[in-house]
Amino acid sequence: MEMHQPKPEIQDSRPSNSSESLHSQGTVSIIGAGVMGRGIAAACVRAGISVRISDSNFAAAKEAVAQIVTACDSRASQYPRFVDPAARPLISLATDDEEIADADLIIEAVPEDFALKTAILARIEPHLRSGTIMASNSSSLSIAQLSAALQAPGRFCGMHFCHPVIERPLVEVIHTDLTSRETLRQVCAFATSLRMIPAVMRDSPGFLLNRLLVPYLNETLELLLDGADIEEIDRAATAFGMPQGPLALFDEFGLDVAIAVGRSLYRAFPERIVPSELLIAMYKSGRLGRKSGGGFYQTQCDASAGRLDPHIMDLIRERRRGENSLSENAITRRLFLPFLLEATRTLQESLVACPLVVDAVLRSGLGMSGSGSGIFAWANSIGARTLVQWLQPLHALGNRFEPTSLLLDAARKNRSFSGTDRNAA
């Protein structure tokens, strides 16, 4: 995996031997006018890139355009090129497949439904120009399986933007064995023109960020059912460097997205993911998070104060396995040891090049901050031998707490994850 650093200014990244490329004067079509589609469109406008947006719900697409125009008008100094009298507006509606396809890049950002995504990609592809690239903003679905519906999979890849798009500079760029180098080069140049950081990786369940987040969020729900107090969970999470408590993160992402991503990871790693009856009960009750007007919390103020919705408290009480009082240290270990173990697996599988890359992704994609700013920075400060000791009493909870070969090797050699000898430190 490579980390491409953003350039301080928007760059024209056209290849010298081609007139078609993704650059500040190119065009982007976005299919899907939901939260992510709107966020990506707004990022394009902010960078001066012409963007069309479409949705099967025409009213939603029209509302998205109006919302972005209003935001640009209210923050004109941030969008100096939004209205150019000599050119078309930077944000507009696409009303048919031909208009969607008339772009340098098409980003599919519809809900996390495999059949829906493949149907849209297969429908649009016949209308494309020869140089047009397609990308999916899927959070966890296999990019290789999505590309199977295409006649030209070489010009297709994943572009997983992080929520909220305007605040999180990471873009996971996911390639298959068939994705061309030119496709990756142009997509990375496009991401950089948005002043974002493209992290290139091969196709893998959950990619990187969600692969690490799912065990953490999964353990949060298990802690609640084991009797842990939500205020203690939030305190442990934010003290570690997370931008907010884990239940607020659920509400921000959307519980429907969390279930879809969790399902993908469970299919890949059933021995390490615990299906949550609490999350399923909430989903069935129609509480999807902020997008539905309420999830674990009724309002943002409630989330900041750690006040769970009374209905959610009832759902938790009905399913609690006990009223255990857990210390902040115990909660921290339950939350972040599975997180760390999954991170070590990504290194063992060569999904990422080194621990520094993982921590950089956590900072730019998740907003992790504070001392050390990363899961491996934390692990190195503790030491592998101590981490193995912490895991021993947790083995009874399941395979998700079994130490990996990478961790055991670091403990045996008394080395940090960056390869330095702790005895020499």
Protein Blocks (a to p, Z undefined) as FASTA:
>chain_A
ZZddddfbdcdfbdfkbcbdcdfkbccddedjbfklmmmmmmmmmnopacddddfblmlm
mmmmmmmmmmmmmmmmlmmmlpcfkbccfbdcdfbfklmmmcfbdcdfbdcdfklmmmmm
mmmmmmpcfklccddfbfkbcfklmmmmpmblmlgccddddddfklmmbdcddddfklcf
klmmmmmmmmmmnopacddddddehilmmmmmmmmmmmmmmmmmnopafklmmmmmmmno
pabdfklmmmmnopklmmmmmmmmmmmmmmlpccdfklmmmmmnopabjknopafbmblk
lmmnopacfklmmmmmmmpgbjcdcdfklmmmmmmmmmmmmmmmmmmnomafbfklmmmm
mmmmnopgcehiaaklmmmmnopklmmmmmmmmmmnojklgccfklmmmmmnopafkopa
fklZZ
